[in-house]
Amino acid sequence: MPITIKVNGVDRTVDVDGDTSLFWVLRDVLGMTGTKFGCGMALCGACTVHLDGVAIRSCITPVDSIGTSGITTIEAIGATPAGAKIQKAWLDAEVVQCGYCQSGQIMSASALLATNPHPTDSDIDSAMSGKLWDLYPHTRSHQAGRAIDRRGRLTMIRDRIASGPADSHPSGSANGLSRRRFMRAGAAAGGGLMLGLSLPFANQRAEAADAEGFVPNAFIRVGGDGQIVLTMSYVEMGQGTYTSISMLIADELEVELKQVTGGACSAERKALLVAAAAKRWNVDPASCRAQGGEVLHPPTGRSAKYGELAANAARLPVPQNVPLKRQQDFKLIGTPAKRLDTPAKVNGTAVYGIDARPPGVKIATLAQSPVDQARRVFNNPHELRELRQTRDMGAR
């Protein structure tokens, strides 16, 4: 039946059964995926939204119980004074880990701050207890409560990621760990091989150059617009992987960090782009250098942006044993940097697996009785299949 609810200041009419939870209405009907599913039983807090400013668990709130009350979700909490302060504090203090539960944390903290501008530790504990993040080995509610005064930054450790030729032990490293080996080992630990996986059919590398860019392997792409995109094989759990690896690729390719989406060790990529420019100008590659997302030829003053060279670079063979940038030439490695993935996790726009909706996808649910030794009301599977929007079912 049609039901009208006010979500983030806008009246929305949805055609659902009245006992449908507000959570699934927000996500599956209205497409607002910032609110996350955790337990489905109001225990973890990941589904928290505001109802007239009060934090509620949307997973157990029937949509027909909302009435004329206003719903606020993570997508709009930044427009409120308390929400804006909390989100800024989350960004400043780098509170997020994987970020999945951040919408619930922020919504709970915002409700607290709206009614109590100067909460004590006890107030924070009370408002933030019983949440999914209490399962972590450290108390996330305390970190969130102190976020206003904390300042956190990610710093890449310079002396642990030293420069040197491929497959050699650089003398400047205390443990013989080169950046290239660091990337390979890290990728293997994350379930993939970052630099060793090239596109198939090496003799047809031109196929990697589409109308928009240079795709030297299955992980990295230099677009025709100069943007560098990396498909990450790691899971970001708060250790700064997305940002630190992006710093590696930006430093090797001589571009600003904001030009990289993702990250990988890219000495070979830079060499290919330089070689493409040298071939275009019919000059020695040694007389060219990369800087600021361009290849320069100082003797003649010529320059070409990476995007202009991407398609030609894709047709060149990958050079072997390319030396990495020397440690004294680092511009980004070893410097403080704010995590690149934090803003999307704080404002609810980060996309997780549960948020993906490929064409034709079906959503399955497991119905489990909360009462021990209970029996099904429906014994005939055909009766369940007649329910609206049910495609198939199984029972045991």
C-alpha positions as CSV (number, residue, x, y, z in Angstrom):
1,M,0.0,0.0,0.0
2,P,1.2,3.6,-0.6
3,I,2.8,5.1,2.4
4,T,4.3,8.7,2.5
5,I,7.2,9.4,4.8
6,K,9.4,12.5,5.2
7,V,13.1,11.6,4.5
8,N,15.8,14.2,4.8
9,G,13.1,16.9,4.5
10,V,11.4,15.5,1.4
11,D,8.1,13.6,1.2
12,R,8.6,10.2,-0.3
13,T,5.8,7.9,-1.2
14,V,6.6,4.1,-1.2
15,D,4.4,1.2,-2.1
16,V,5.3,-1.4,0.5
17,D,3.6,-3.4,3.2
18,G,3.2,-1.5,6.4
19,D,5.3,-3.8,8.5
20,T,8.3,-3.5,6.2
21,S,11.2,-2.1,8.2
22,L,12.3,1.4,7.6
23,F,15.8,0.1,6.9
24,W,14.8,-1.8,3.8
25,V,12.6,1.0,2.6
26,L,15.5,3.4,2.8
27,R,18.0,1.0,1.1
28,D,16.0,-1.1,-1.4
29,V,13.1,1.2,-2.3
30,L,14.7,4.7,-2.0
31,G,18.2,3.6,-2.9
32,M,19.8,5.3,0.1
33,T,22.6,2.9,1.0
34,G,24.5,4.9,3.5
35,T,22.6,3.2,6.3
36,K,24.1,-0.3,6.8
37,F,22.8,-3.7,7.8
38,G,24.5,-5.3,10.8
39,C,22.4,-7.7,12.9
40,G,18.8,-7.0,11.9
41,M,17.8,-7.2,15.6
42,A,18.7,-3.7,16.8
43,L,21.7,-4.9,18.7
44,C,24.7,-3.4,16.8
45,G,23.6,0.1,15.8
46,A,24.8,0.0,12.2
47,C,21.3,0.9,10.9
48,T,20.8,3.9,13.1
49,V,18.9,6.9,11.7
50,H,17.2,9.9,13.4
51,L,13.4,10.2,13.9
52,D,12.7,13.8,14.8
53,G,16.3,14.1,16.0
54,V,16.2,10.9,18.2
55,A,18.5,8.0,17.3
56,I,16.5,4.8,16.4
57,R,17.2,1.4,14.9
58,S,15.7,1.4,11.5
59,C,15.9,-2.4,11.1
60,I,13.1,-2.9,13.7
61,T,11.0,0.2,12.9
62,P,8.0,-0.6,10.8
63,V,7.5,2.0,8.1
64,D,3.8,2.5,9.0
65,S,4.8,3.6,12.5
66,I,6.6,6.7,11.2
67,G,3.6,8.9,10.7
68,T,4.4,12.5,10.1
69,S,7.8,12.4,12.0
70,G,10.9,13.4,10.0
71,I,13.6,10.9,9.2
72,T,17.3,12.0,8.9
73,T,19.9,9.6,7.5
74,I,23.7,9.7,7.1
75,E,23.3,11.3,3.7
76,A,21.8,14.5,5.2
77,I,23.2,14.6,8.8
78,G,26.0,16.9,7.7
79,A,23.4,19.6,7.1
80,T,22.7,19.7,10.8
81,P,24.9,21.7,13.3
82,A,25.7,18.6,15.4
83,G,26.2,16.3,12.4
84,A,28.5,18.8,10.7
85,K,30.7,19.0,13.9
86,I,30.8,15.2,14.2
87,Q,31.7,14.5,10.6
88,K,34.5,17.1,10.7
89,A,35.8,15.5,13.9
90,W,35.7,12.1,12.3
91,L,37.7,13.5,9.3
92,D,40.2,15.3,11.5
93,A,40.8,12.4,13.8
94,E,40.8,9.7,11.1
95,V,38.4,7.7,13.2
96,V,37.4,5.2,10.5
97,Q,38.8,1.7,10.0
98,C,37.0,-0.3,7.3
99,G,34.2,2.3,7.7
100,Y,31.2,0.0,7.4
101,C,29.7,0.9,10.8
102,Q,30.6,4.6,10.5
103,S,27.1,5.7,9.6
104,G,25.7,4.2,12.8
105,Q,28.5,5.7,14.9
106,I,28.1,9.2,13.4
107,M,24.3,9.1,13.7
108,S,24.5,8.0,17.4
109,A,27.1,10.6,18.2
110,S,25.2,13.4,16.4
111,A,22.0,12.6,18.3
112,L,24.0,12.8,21.6
113,L,25.7,16.1,20.7
114,A,22.5,17.7,19.5
115,T,21.0,17.3,23.0
116,N,24.2,17.4,25.1
117,P,26.8,19.8,23.6
118,H,29.3,18.9,26.3
119,P,29.0,15.2,27.0
120,T,31.1,13.5,29.7
121,D,32.9,10.2,29.1
122,S,30.0,8.5,30.9
123,D,27.5,10.2,28.6
124,I,29.5,9.0,25.6
125,D,29.7,5.5,26.9
126,S,25.9,5.4,27.5
127,A,25.0,6.8,24.0
128,M,27.5,4.7,22.1
129,S,27.3,1.4,23.9
130,G,25.8,-1.7,22.4
131,K,27.1,-0.9,19.0
132,L,28.8,-3.2,16.4
133,W,32.1,-1.4,17.0
134,D,32.2,-2.4,20.7
135,L,33.4,-5.8,19.3
136,Y,36.7,-4.2,18.3
137,P,39.8,-4.8,20.4
138,H,39.8,-1.1,21.4
139,T,36.9,1.1,22.4
140,R,35.8,3.0,19.4
141,S,33.2,5.0,21.4
142,H,36.0,6.5,23.4
143,Q,38.0,7.4,20.3
144,A,34.8,8.9,18.8
145,G,34.1,10.9,21.9
146,R,37.6,12.4,21.9
147,A,37.6,13.1,18.2
148,I,36.9,16.8,18.6
149,D,40.4,17.3,20.1
150,R,42.4,14.7,18.3
151,R,44.5,15.1,15.2
152,G,45.5,12.0,13.2
153,R,47.6,11.6,10.1
154,L,49.0,8.7,8.1
155,T,52.7,8.8,7.6
156,M,54.6,6.4,5.4
157,I,57.7,5.1,7.1
158,R,60.6,6.3,4.9
159,D,63.4,4.0,6.2
160,R,61.3,0.8,5.7
161,I,60.4,1.4,2.1
162,A,63.8,2.1,0.4
163,S,64.6,2.6,-3.2
164,G,66.6,0.3,-5.4
165,P,66.6,-1.8,-8.6
166,A,64.1,-4.6,-9.0
167,D,64.9,-7.9,-7.2
168,S,67.9,-6.3,-5.4
169,H,68.4,-5.5,-1.7
170,P,68.9,-1.8,-1.5
171,S,71.7,-0.8,0.9
172,G,69.6,2.0,2.4
173,S,67.0,-0.4,3.9
174,A,67.5,-1.9,7.3
175,N,65.6,-5.0,6.4
176,G,66.2,-5.3,2.7
177,L,62.6,-4.4,1.9
178,S,62.2,-2.5,-1.4
179,R,59.1,-0.8,-2.5
180,R,58.6,-3.2,-5.3
181,R,58.9,-6.2,-2.9
182,F,56.7,-4.5,-0.4
183,M,54.0,-4.2,-3.0
184,R,54.4,-7.8,-4.2
185,A,54.3,-9.2,-0.6
186,G,51.4,-7.0,0.4
187,A,49.4,-8.0,-2.7
188,A,50.1,-11.7,-2.0
189,A,48.9,-11.3,1.5
190,G,45.8,-9.6,0.3
191,G,45.0,-12.5,-2.1
192,G,46.5,-11.1,-5.4
193,L,49.7,-10.3,-7.2
194,M,49.8,-6.6,-7.9
195,L,52.6,-6.2,-10.4
196,G,52.9,-9.8,-11.7
197,L,49.5,-9.9,-13.3
198,S,49.5,-8.5,-16.8
199,L,46.8,-8.5,-19.4
200,P,46.7,-11.7,-21.5
201,F,48.2,-11.9,-25.0
202,A,51.4,-9.9,-24.4
203,N,52.0,-9.6,-28.2
204,Q,48.7,-7.8,-28.5
205,R,49.3,-5.1,-26.0
206,A,47.7,-2.5,-28.3
207,E,44.4,-4.1,-27.2
208,A,45.0,-2.6,-23.8
209,A,44.8,0.9,-25.2
210,D,41.2,1.8,-25.6
211,A,39.8,5.1,-26.7
212,E,40.5,6.6,-23.3
213,G,43.7,5.3,-21.9
214,F,46.6,3.0,-21.2
215,V,46.0,-0.3,-19.3
216,P,49.4,-2.0,-18.8
217,N,48.0,-4.7,-16.5
218,A,44.8,-5.8,-14.7
219,F,45.3,-3.3,-11.9
220,I,46.4,0.1,-13.2
221,R,45.0,2.4,-15.9
222,V,46.2,5.8,-17.1
223,G,43.3,7.6,-18.6
224,G,43.2,9.9,-21.6
225,D,42.4,12.7,-19.2
226,G,45.6,12.0,-17.2
227,Q,43.7,10.4,-14.2
228,I,45.4,7.3,-12.9
229,V,43.0,4.5,-11.6
230,L,44.1,1.5,-9.7
231,T,42.0,-1.5,-8.9
232,M,43.0,-2.5,-5.4
233,S,43.5,-6.1,-4.4
234,Y,43.6,-5.2,-0.7
235,V,40.9,-4.6,1.9
236,E,41.1,-1.3,3.7
237,M,40.7,-2.0,7.4
238,G,42.0,1.3,8.7
239,Q,45.7,0.6,8.0
240,G,45.8,3.3,5.3
241,T,46.4,0.9,2.4
242,Y,44.4,2.9,-0.2
243,T,46.3,6.1,0.7
244,S,49.8,4.7,1.2
245,I,49.8,2.8,-2.1
246,S,48.4,5.7,-3.9
247,M,51.3,7.7,-2.5
248,L,53.7,5.2,-4.0
249,I,52.2,5.4,-7.4
250,A,52.0,9.2,-7.3
251,D,55.6,9.5,-6.3
252,E,56.9,7.1,-8.9
253,L,54.8,8.7,-11.7
254,E,55.6,12.3,-10.6
255,V,52.0,13.3,-10.2
256,E,50.0,14.8,-7.4
257,L,48.2,12.5,-5.0
258,K,44.8,13.8,-6.1
259,Q,45.4,12.4,-9.6
260,V,45.5,8.8,-8.3
261,T,42.4,6.8,-7.5
262,G,43.8,3.6,-6.0
263,G,47.6,3.0,-5.9
264,A,50.7,0.6,-7.2
265,C,54.4,0.7,-7.7
266,S,54.8,2.3,-11.1
267,A,58.4,2.8,-12.2
268,E,57.6,0.6,-15.2
269,R,54.6,2.7,-16.1
270,K,56.6,5.9,-15.9
271,A,59.3,4.4,-18.1
272,L,56.7,3.4,-20.7
273,L,55.3,6.9,-20.8
274,V,58.7,8.4,-21.1
275,A,59.6,6.0,-23.9
276,A,56.4,6.9,-25.8
277,A,57.2,10.6,-25.6
278,A,60.8,9.9,-26.7
279,K,59.6,7.9,-29.7
280,R,57.1,10.6,-30.7
281,W,59.9,13.3,-30.6
282,N,62.6,10.9,-32.0
283,V,64.9,11.7,-29.1
284,D,66.9,9.6,-26.5
285,P,64.6,8.6,-23.6
286,A,67.5,9.6,-21.3
287,S,67.0,13.2,-22.3
288,C,63.4,13.2,-21.1
289,R,62.0,13.3,-17.6
290,A,58.6,13.0,-16.0
291,Q,57.3,15.8,-13.8
292,G,53.8,16.9,-12.7
293,G,51.9,14.4,-14.8
294,E,53.9,15.3,-18.0
295,V,56.9,14.0,-19.9
296,L,59.3,16.9,-20.5
297,H,62.2,17.2,-23.0
298,P,64.3,20.1,-21.5
299,P,66.7,20.5,-24.5
300,T,63.8,21.5,-26.8
301,G,61.2,22.6,-24.3
302,R,58.6,20.1,-25.5
303,S,56.1,18.4,-23.2
304,A,53.3,15.9,-23.4
305,K,50.7,15.0,-20.8
306,Y,50.4,11.4,-19.6
307,G,46.9,11.3,-21.1
308,E,48.2,12.2,-24.5
309,L,50.8,9.4,-24.4
310,A,48.6,6.7,-22.9
311,A,47.6,5.0,-26.1
312,N,51.1,4.9,-27.6
313,A,52.6,3.7,-24.3
314,A,50.2,0.7,-24.3
315,R,51.8,-0.5,-27.6
316,L,55.4,-0.6,-26.2
317,P,57.0,-3.6,-24.5
318,V,57.3,-3.4,-20.7
319,P,60.9,-2.6,-19.8
320,Q,62.8,-4.9,-17.5
321,N,64.6,-4.0,-14.3
322,V,63.7,-0.3,-14.2
323,P,65.2,1.4,-11.1
324,L,62.9,3.0,-8.7
325,K,63.1,6.6,-7.7
326,R,66.0,7.3,-5.3
327,Q,65.1,7.9,-1.6
328,Q,66.5,11.4,-1.7
329,D,64.0,12.3,-4.5
330,F,60.9,11.2,-2.6
331,K,58.2,13.9,-2.6
332,L,55.3,12.1,-1.0
333,I,56.7,8.9,0.6
334,G,57.5,9.7,4.2
335,T,55.2,12.7,4.4
336,P,51.9,13.0,6.4
337,A,48.8,12.5,4.3
338,K,45.1,12.3,5.2
339,R,43.5,9.0,4.2
340,L,41.8,9.3,0.8
341,D,38.9,6.9,1.6
342,T,37.8,8.6,4.8
343,P,35.4,11.3,3.4
344,A,33.2,8.8,1.5
345,K,33.0,6.6,4.6
346,V,32.0,9.6,6.8
347,N,29.3,11.0,4.5
348,G,27.7,7.7,3.6
349,T,28.7,7.5,-0.1
350,A,31.2,4.7,0.2
351,V,30.1,1.6,-1.7
352,Y,30.4,-1.8,0.0
353,G,29.4,-5.2,-1.4
354,I,25.9,-5.0,0.1
355,D,25.4,-1.8,-1.8
356,A,26.1,-3.2,-5.2
357,R,23.2,-3.8,-7.5
358,P,24.2,-5.6,-10.7
359,P,21.5,-5.9,-13.4
360,G,19.1,-8.7,-12.6
361,V,20.4,-9.2,-9.0
362,K,18.0,-11.0,-6.6
363,I,18.0,-10.5,-2.9
364,A,17.7,-13.6,-0.7
365,T,16.8,-13.6,2.9
366,L,17.0,-16.2,5.6
367,A,14.0,-16.4,7.9
368,Q,14.8,-17.9,11.2
369,S,12.4,-18.3,14.1
370,P,13.4,-16.5,17.3
371,V,11.7,-19.3,19.3
372,D,13.3,-22.6,19.9
373,Q,11.6,-25.7,18.3
374,A,9.1,-23.5,16.4
375,R,7.3,-24.8,13.4
376,R,6.6,-23.1,10.1
377,V,3.1,-21.6,9.6
378,F,3.4,-22.2,5.9
379,N,4.0,-25.9,5.1
380,N,3.2,-25.5,1.4
381,P,6.1,-23.8,-0.5
382,H,3.7,-22.9,-3.3
383,E,1.8,-20.6,-0.9
384,L,5.0,-18.6,-0.1
385,R,5.8,-18.3,-3.8
386,E,2.4,-16.5,-4.3
387,L,3.5,-13.7,-2.0
388,R,4.3,-10.4,-3.7
389,Q,7.8,-10.1,-5.1
390,T,8.8,-13.6,-4.0
391,R,10.7,-15.4,-6.8
392,D,11.5,-18.7,-5.2
393,M,12.0,-20.3,-1.8
394,G,13.4,-23.3,0.0
395,A,12.8,-24.7,3.5
396,R,14.3,-27.3,5.7
